Amino acid sequence: MSIELRVQNMQEVTDALRHFGQEAQAVVSQAVQATALDVRGDIQRQIQRGPKTGRTYLRGSVSHRASAPGEAPATDTGFLASSIAYRSTTAMSAVIESRLDYAYWLEFGTSKIAPRPSWTPAVERGGPRLQERVTSGLEGLL
């Protein structure tokens, strides 16, 4: 599973940034990269520390509380949270991904399991942060 953070209307943005110069391009690039890292951390925090109100069961001698439908997945082995990676794809885009196939099924659910979203809420929270970073960075150049 992966999500990509990319500035929309990239050609218009690039044309406008050329007008303001390299400093403006650097501001947007830094904002995209910082926001991608924030989103990755947000996803991991939701999995590791978010509220979990699902059923409790034993796995061997260890008690585990699962997530309820609508909550971020509950960490058990730590594999899911540690599988979430960030990489910069261009100066103004980044990808956040998991190498685990089941990350997708947890996020969107299956015919037997209700969704346990953590990626979508993190991206939704990241949008305003990206906008604020770009706005304040560009205002600093004026």
PyMOL commands that place a pseudoatom at each C-alpha (Angstrom):
pseudoatom trace, name=CA, resn=MET, resi=1, chain=A, elem=C, hetatm=0, pos=[0.000, 0.000, 0.000]
pseudoatom trace, name=CA, resn=SER, resi=2, chain=A, elem=C, hetatm=0, pos=[1.255, 3.491, -0.708]
pseudoatom trace, name=CA, resn=ILE, resi=3, chain=A, elem=C, hetatm=0, pos=[0.042, 7.052, -0.797]
pseudoatom trace, name=CA, resn=GLU, resi=4, chain=A, elem=C, hetatm=0, pos=[1.678, 9.866, -2.642]
pseudoatom trace, name=CA, resn=LEU, resi=5, chain=A, elem=C, hetatm=0, pos=[1.735, 13.484, -1.538]
pseudoatom trace, name=CA, resn=ARG, resi=6, chain=A, elem=C, hetatm=0, pos=[1.925, 15.684, -4.569]
pseudoatom trace, name=CA, resn=VAL, resi=7, chain=A, elem=C, hetatm=0, pos=[1.208, 19.340, -5.159]
pseudoatom trace, name=CA, resn=GLN, resi=8, chain=A, elem=C, hetatm=0, pos=[-1.922, 19.604, -7.331]
pseudoatom trace, name=CA, resn=ASN, resi=9, chain=A, elem=C, hetatm=0, pos=[-1.864, 21.663, -10.543]
pseudoatom trace, name=CA, resn=MET, resi=10, chain=A, elem=C, hetatm=0, pos=[1.869, 21.165, -10.626]
pseudoatom trace, name=CA, resn=GLN, resi=11, chain=A, elem=C, hetatm=0, pos=[2.476, 22.994, -13.909]
pseudoatom trace, name=CA, resn=GLU, resi=12, chain=A, elem=C, hetatm=0, pos=[0.718, 26.127, -12.636]
pseudoatom trace, name=CA, resn=VAL, resi=13, chain=A, elem=C, hetatm=0, pos=[2.598, 25.925, -9.354]
pseudoatom trace, name=CA, resn=THR, resi=14, chain=A, elem=C, hetatm=0, pos=[5.922, 25.416, -11.121]
pseudoatom trace, name=CA, resn=ASP, resi=15, chain=A, elem=C, hetatm=0, pos=[5.271, 28.390, -13.431]
pseudoatom trace, name=CA, resn=ALA, resi=16, chain=A, elem=C, hetatm=0, pos=[4.361, 30.595, -10.453]
pseudoatom trace, name=CA, resn=LEU, resi=17, chain=A, elem=C, hetatm=0, pos=[7.382, 29.429, -8.479]
pseudoatom trace, name=CA, resn=ARG, resi=18, chain=A, elem=C, hetatm=0, pos=[9.729, 30.201, -11.377]
pseudoatom trace, name=CA, resn=HIS, resi=19, chain=A, elem=C, hetatm=0, pos=[8.503, 33.772, -11.144]
pseudoatom trace, name=CA, resn=PHE, resi=20, chain=A, elem=C, hetatm=0, pos=[9.568, 33.889, -7.478]
pseudoatom trace, name=CA, resn=GLY, resi=21, chain=A, elem=C, hetatm=0, pos=[12.798, 31.977, -7.988]
pseudoatom trace, name=CA, resn=GLN, resi=22, chain=A, elem=C, hetatm=0, pos=[14.676, 29.081, -6.449]
pseudoatom trace, name=CA, resn=GLU, resi=23, chain=A, elem=C, hetatm=0, pos=[13.838, 30.129, -2.895]
pseudoatom trace, name=CA, resn=ALA, resi=24, chain=A, elem=C, hetatm=0, pos=[10.119, 29.637, -3.490]
pseudoatom trace, name=CA, resn=GLN, resi=25, chain=A, elem=C, hetatm=0, pos=[10.694, 26.240, -5.075]
pseudoatom trace, name=CA, resn=ALA, resi=26, chain=A, elem=C, hetatm=0, pos=[12.772, 25.251, -2.056]
pseudoatom trace, name=CA, resn=VAL, resi=27, chain=A, elem=C, hetatm=0, pos=[9.987, 26.366, 0.318]
pseudoatom trace, name=CA, resn=VAL, resi=28, chain=A, elem=C, hetatm=0, pos=[7.409, 24.155, -1.414]
pseudoatom trace, name=CA, resn=SER, resi=29, chain=A, elem=C, hetatm=0, pos=[9.817, 21.225, -1.624]
pseudoatom trace, name=CA, resn=GLN, resi=30, chain=A, elem=C, hetatm=0, pos=[10.641, 21.458, 2.077]
pseudoatom trace, name=CA, resn=ALA, resi=31, chain=A, elem=C, hetatm=0, pos=[6.948, 21.732, 2.942]
pseudoatom trace, name=CA, resn=VAL, resi=32, chain=A, elem=C, hetatm=0, pos=[6.062, 18.620, 0.924]
pseudoatom trace, name=CA, resn=GLN, resi=33, chain=A, elem=C, hetatm=0, pos=[8.893, 16.571, 2.408]
pseudoatom trace, name=CA, resn=ALA, resi=34, chain=A, elem=C, hetatm=0, pos=[8.217, 17.707, 5.997]
pseudoatom trace, name=CA, resn=THR, resi=35, chain=A, elem=C, hetatm=0, pos=[4.509, 16.988, 5.637]
pseudoatom trace, name=CA, resn=ALA, resi=36, chain=A, elem=C, hetatm=0, pos=[5.182, 13.519, 4.227]
pseudoatom trace, name=CA, resn=LEU, resi=37, chain=A, elem=C, hetatm=0, pos=[7.357, 12.727, 7.238]
pseudoatom trace, name=CA, resn=ASP, resi=38, chain=A, elem=C, hetatm=0, pos=[4.629, 14.067, 9.545]
pseudoatom trace, name=CA, resn=VAL, resi=39, chain=A, elem=C, hetatm=0, pos=[1.993, 11.904, 7.859]
pseudoatom trace, name=CA, resn=ARG, resi=40, chain=A, elem=C, hetatm=0, pos=[4.185, 8.807, 8.167]
pseudoatom trace, name=CA, resn=GLY, resi=41, chain=A, elem=C, hetatm=0, pos=[4.698, 9.516, 11.875]
pseudoatom trace, name=CA, resn=ASP, resi=42, chain=A, elem=C, hetatm=0, pos=[0.984, 10.161, 12.354]
pseudoatom trace, name=CA, resn=ILE, resi=43, chain=A, elem=C, hetatm=0, pos=[0.099, 6.781, 10.811]
pseudoatom trace, name=CA, resn=GLN, resi=44, chain=A, elem=C, hetatm=0, pos=[2.615, 5.014, 13.043]
pseudoatom trace, name=CA, resn=ARG, resi=45, chain=A, elem=C, hetatm=0, pos=[1.391, 6.810, 16.198]
pseudoatom trace, name=CA, resn=GLN, resi=46, chain=A, elem=C, hetatm=0, pos=[-2.229, 5.912, 15.474]
pseudoatom trace, name=CA, resn=ILE, resi=47, chain=A, elem=C, hetatm=0, pos=[-1.291, 2.250, 15.150]
pseudoatom trace, name=CA, resn=GLN, resi=48, chain=A, elem=C, hetatm=0, pos=[0.966, 2.200, 18.202]
pseudoatom trace, name=CA, resn=ARG, resi=49, chain=A, elem=C, hetatm=0, pos=[-0.875, 4.475, 20.608]
pseudoatom trace, name=CA, resn=GLY, resi=50, chain=A, elem=C, hetatm=0, pos=[-4.325, 5.297, 19.314]
pseudoatom trace, name=CA, resn=PRO, resi=51, chain=A, elem=C, hetatm=0, pos=[-7.390, 4.294, 21.325]
pseudoatom trace, name=CA, resn=LYS, resi=52, chain=A, elem=C, hetatm=0, pos=[-8.301, 0.620, 20.996]
pseudoatom trace, name=CA, resn=THR, resi=53, chain=A, elem=C, hetatm=0, pos=[-11.677, -0.620, 22.161]
pseudoatom trace, name=CA, resn=GLY, resi=54, chain=A, elem=C, hetatm=0, pos=[-12.001, -3.953, 20.341]
pseudoatom trace, name=CA, resn=ARG, resi=55, chain=A, elem=C, hetatm=0, pos=[-12.105, -7.370, 21.901]
pseudoatom trace, name=CA, resn=THR, resi=56, chain=A, elem=C, hetatm=0, pos=[-9.349, -8.679, 24.125]
pseudoatom trace, name=CA, resn=TYR, resi=57, chain=A, elem=C, hetatm=0, pos=[-7.901, -12.107, 23.418]
pseudoatom trace, name=CA, resn=LEU, resi=58, chain=A, elem=C, hetatm=0, pos=[-4.917, -14.227, 24.324]
pseudoatom trace, name=CA, resn=ARG, resi=59, chain=A, elem=C, hetatm=0, pos=[-2.144, -15.021, 21.873]
pseudoatom trace, name=CA, resn=GLY, resi=60, chain=A, elem=C, hetatm=0, pos=[-0.159, -17.637, 23.727]
pseudoatom trace, name=CA, resn=SER, resi=61, chain=A, elem=C, hetatm=0, pos=[0.213, -16.184, 27.202]
pseudoatom trace, name=CA, resn=VAL, resi=62, chain=A, elem=C, hetatm=0, pos=[0.042, -12.538, 26.045]
pseudoatom trace, name=CA, resn=SER, resi=63, chain=A, elem=C, hetatm=0, pos=[-3.181, -10.543, 26.207]
pseudoatom trace, name=CA, resn=HIS, resi=64, chain=A, elem=C, hetatm=0, pos=[-3.935, -8.340, 23.202]
pseudoatom trace, name=CA, resn=ARG, resi=65, chain=A, elem=C, hetatm=0, pos=[-6.662, -5.726, 22.712]
pseudoatom trace, name=CA, resn=ALA, resi=66, chain=A, elem=C, hetatm=0, pos=[-7.738, -5.424, 19.095]
pseudoatom trace, name=CA, resn=SER, resi=67, chain=A, elem=C, hetatm=0, pos=[-9.001, -2.297, 17.412]
pseudoatom trace, name=CA, resn=ALA, resi=68, chain=A, elem=C, hetatm=0, pos=[-12.712, -1.852, 16.840]
pseudoatom trace, name=CA, resn=PRO, resi=69, chain=A, elem=C, hetatm=0, pos=[-14.102, -1.025, 13.396]
pseudoatom trace, name=CA, resn=GLY, resi=70, chain=A, elem=C, hetatm=0, pos=[-13.247, 2.580, 12.513]
pseudoatom trace, name=CA, resn=GLU, resi=71, chain=A, elem=C, hetatm=0, pos=[-10.192, 2.705, 14.800]
pseudoatom trace, name=CA, resn=ALA, resi=72, chain=A, elem=C, hetatm=0, pos=[-6.622, 2.495, 13.558]
pseudoatom trace, name=CA, resn=PRO, resi=73, chain=A, elem=C, hetatm=0, pos=[-5.243, -1.045, 13.646]
pseudoatom trace, name=CA, resn=ALA, resi=74, chain=A, elem=C, hetatm=0, pos=[-3.962, -2.151, 17.042]
pseudoatom trace, name=CA, resn=THR, resi=75, chain=A, elem=C, hetatm=0, pos=[-0.287, -3.004, 17.098]
pseudoatom trace, name=CA, resn=ASP, resi=76, chain=A, elem=C, hetatm=0, pos=[0.486, -6.573, 18.023]
pseudoatom trace, name=CA, resn=THR, resi=77, chain=A, elem=C, hetatm=0, pos=[3.877, -7.588, 16.655]
pseudoatom trace, name=CA, resn=GLY, resi=78, chain=A, elem=C, hetatm=0, pos=[4.963, -4.098, 15.560]
pseudoatom trace, name=CA, resn=PHE, resi=79, chain=A, elem=C, hetatm=0, pos=[5.483, -5.228, 11.956]
pseudoatom trace, name=CA, resn=LEU, resi=80, chain=A, elem=C, hetatm=0, pos=[2.792, -2.958, 10.516]
pseudoatom trace, name=CA, resn=ALA, resi=81, chain=A, elem=C, hetatm=0, pos=[4.047, 0.257, 12.128]
pseudoatom trace, name=CA, resn=SER, resi=82, chain=A, elem=C, hetatm=0, pos=[7.669, -0.528, 11.337]
pseudoatom trace, name=CA, resn=SER, resi=83, chain=A, elem=C, hetatm=0, pos=[6.829, -1.324, 7.700]
pseudoatom trace, name=CA, resn=ILE, resi=84, chain=A, elem=C, hetatm=0, pos=[5.674, 2.220, 6.960]
pseudoatom trace, name=CA, resn=ALA, resi=85, chain=A, elem=C, hetatm=0, pos=[8.342, 4.021, 4.976]
pseudoatom trace, name=CA, resn=TYR, resi=86, chain=A, elem=C, hetatm=0, pos=[8.795, 7.430, 3.374]
pseudoatom trace, name=CA, resn=ARG, resi=87, chain=A, elem=C, hetatm=0, pos=[10.695, 8.287, 0.229]
pseudoatom trace, name=CA, resn=SER, resi=88, chain=A, elem=C, hetatm=0, pos=[11.046, 11.424, -1.806]
pseudoatom trace, name=CA, resn=THR, resi=89, chain=A, elem=C, hetatm=0, pos=[10.144, 10.842, -5.455]
pseudoatom trace, name=CA, resn=THR, resi=90, chain=A, elem=C, hetatm=0, pos=[10.772, 14.354, -6.797]
pseudoatom trace, name=CA, resn=ALA, resi=91, chain=A, elem=C, hetatm=0, pos=[11.503, 17.709, -5.234]
pseudoatom trace, name=CA, resn=MET, resi=92, chain=A, elem=C, hetatm=0, pos=[7.770, 18.248, -4.803]
pseudoatom trace, name=CA, resn=SER, resi=93, chain=A, elem=C, hetatm=0, pos=[6.386, 14.776, -4.165]
pseudoatom trace, name=CA, resn=ALA, resi=94, chain=A, elem=C, hetatm=0, pos=[6.878, 11.982, -1.700]
pseudoatom trace, name=CA, resn=VAL, resi=95, chain=A, elem=C, hetatm=0, pos=[5.509, 8.484, -1.204]
pseudoatom trace, name=CA, resn=ILE, resi=96, chain=A, elem=C, hetatm=0, pos=[4.519, 6.863, 2.066]
pseudoatom trace, name=CA, resn=GLU, resi=97, chain=A, elem=C, hetatm=0, pos=[4.187, 3.124, 1.744]
pseudoatom trace, name=CA, resn=SER, resi=98, chain=A, elem=C, hetatm=0, pos=[4.056, -0.204, 3.513]
pseudoatom trace, name=CA, resn=ARG, resi=99, chain=A, elem=C, hetatm=0, pos=[5.661, -3.347, 2.190]
pseudoatom trace, name=CA, resn=LEU, resi=100, chain=A, elem=C, hetatm=0, pos=[2.924, -5.398, 3.874]
pseudoatom trace, name=CA, resn=ASP, resi=101, chain=A, elem=C, hetatm=0, pos=[-0.074, -6.338, 1.726]
pseudoatom trace, name=CA, resn=TYR, resi=102, chain=A, elem=C, hetatm=0, pos=[-2.390, -6.411, 4.708]
pseudoatom trace, name=CA, resn=ALA, resi=103, chain=A, elem=C, hetatm=0, pos=[-1.922, -2.661, 5.299]
pseudoatom trace, name=CA, resn=TYR, resi=104, chain=A, elem=C, hetatm=0, pos=[-4.342, -2.070, 2.431]
pseudoatom trace, name=CA, resn=TRP, resi=105, chain=A, elem=C, hetatm=0, pos=[-6.915, -4.525, 3.750]
pseudoatom trace, name=CA, resn=LEU, resi=106, chain=A, elem=C, hetatm=0, pos=[-6.792, -3.022, 7.234]
pseudoatom trace, name=CA, resn=GLU, resi=107, chain=A, elem=C, hetatm=0, pos=[-7.258, 0.496, 5.856]
pseudoatom trace, name=CA, resn=PHE, resi=108, chain=A, elem=C, hetatm=0, pos=[-10.193, -0.276, 3.569]
pseudoatom trace, name=CA, resn=GLY, resi=109, chain=A, elem=C, hetatm=0, pos=[-11.589, -3.502, 5.023]
pseudoatom trace, name=CA, resn=THR, resi=110, chain=A, elem=C, hetatm=0, pos=[-12.596, -6.764, 3.391]
pseudoatom trace, name=CA, resn=SER, resi=111, chain=A, elem=C, hetatm=0, pos=[-15.806, -8.740, 3.153]
pseudoatom trace, name=CA, resn=LYS, resi=112, chain=A, elem=C, hetatm=0, pos=[-15.028, -10.070, 6.653]
pseudoatom trace, name=CA, resn=ILE, resi=113, chain=A, elem=C, hetatm=0, pos=[-13.222, -7.179, 8.366]
pseudoatom trace, name=CA, resn=ALA, resi=114, chain=A, elem=C, hetatm=0, pos=[-14.463, -3.600, 8.728]
pseudoatom trace, name=CA, resn=PRO, resi=115, chain=A, elem=C, hetatm=0, pos=[-11.975, -0.843, 7.841]
pseudoatom trace, name=CA, resn=ARG, resi=116, chain=A, elem=C, hetatm=0, pos=[-9.357, 0.205, 10.408]
pseudoatom trace, name=CA, resn=PRO, resi=117, chain=A, elem=C, hetatm=0, pos=[-8.268, 3.524, 8.868]
pseudoatom trace, name=CA, resn=SER, resi=118, chain=A, elem=C, hetatm=0, pos=[-5.027, 5.187, 9.845]
pseudoatom trace, name=CA, resn=TRP, resi=119, chain=A, elem=C, hetatm=0, pos=[-3.644, 6.363, 6.493]
pseudoatom trace, name=CA, resn=THR, resi=120, chain=A, elem=C, hetatm=0, pos=[-6.669, 8.335, 5.314]
pseudoatom trace, name=CA, resn=PRO, resi=121, chain=A, elem=C, hetatm=0, pos=[-7.095, 10.324, 8.556]
pseudoatom trace, name=CA, resn=ALA, resi=122, chain=A, elem=C, hetatm=0, pos=[-3.359, 11.077, 8.623]
pseudoatom trace, name=CA, resn=VAL, resi=123, chain=A, elem=C, hetatm=0, pos=[-3.436, 12.414, 5.057]
pseudoatom trace, name=CA, resn=GLU, resi=124, chain=A, elem=C, hetatm=0, pos=[-6.532, 14.486, 5.841]
pseudoatom trace, name=CA, resn=ARG, resi=125, chain=A, elem=C, hetatm=0, pos=[-4.718, 16.050, 8.807]
pseudoatom trace, name=CA, resn=GLY, resi=126, chain=A, elem=C, hetatm=0, pos=[-1.606, 16.581, 6.681]
pseudoatom trace, name=CA, resn=GLY, resi=127, chain=A, elem=C, hetatm=0, pos=[-3.323, 18.703, 4.015]
pseudoatom trace, name=CA, resn=PRO, resi=128, chain=A, elem=C, hetatm=0, pos=[-3.822, 21.807, 6.166]
pseudoatom trace, name=CA, resn=ARG, resi=129, chain=A, elem=C, hetatm=0, pos=[-0.276, 21.457, 7.556]
pseudoatom trace, name=CA, resn=LEU, resi=130, chain=A, elem=C, hetatm=0, pos=[1.123, 21.397, 4.020]
pseudoatom trace, name=CA, resn=GLN, resi=131, chain=A, elem=C, hetatm=0, pos=[-0.900, 24.461, 3.070]
pseudoatom trace, name=CA, resn=GLU, resi=132, chain=A, elem=C, hetatm=0, pos=[0.199, 26.338, 6.198]
pseudoatom trace, name=CA, resn=ARG, resi=133, chain=A, elem=C, hetatm=0, pos=[3.865, 25.475, 5.615]
pseudoatom trace, name=CA, resn=VAL, resi=134, chain=A, elem=C, hetatm=0, pos=[3.753, 26.629, 2.010]
pseudoatom trace, name=CA, resn=THR, resi=135, chain=A, elem=C, hetatm=0, pos=[1.837, 29.806, 2.846]
pseudoatom trace, name=CA, resn=SER, resi=136, chain=A, elem=C, hetatm=0, pos=[4.052, 30.854, 5.742]
pseudoatom trace, name=CA, resn=GLY, resi=137, chain=A, elem=C, hetatm=0, pos=[7.206, 29.930, 3.824]
pseudoatom trace, name=CA, resn=LEU, resi=138, chain=A, elem=C, hetatm=0, pos=[6.211, 31.963, 0.789]
pseudoatom trace, name=CA, resn=GLU, resi=139, chain=A, elem=C, hetatm=0, pos=[5.088, 34.897, 2.923]
pseudoatom trace, name=CA, resn=GLY, resi=140, chain=A, elem=C, hetatm=0, pos=[8.562, 34.863, 4.459]
pseudoatom trace, name=CA, resn=LEU, resi=141, chain=A, elem=C, hetatm=0, pos=[10.011, 35.468, 1.005]
pseudoatom trace, name=CA, resn=LEU, resi=142, chain=A, elem=C, hetatm=0, pos=[7.920, 38.566, 0.302]
for i in range(1, 142): cmd.bond("trace and resi %d" % i, "trace and resi %d" % (i + 1))
show_as sticks, trace
zoom trace
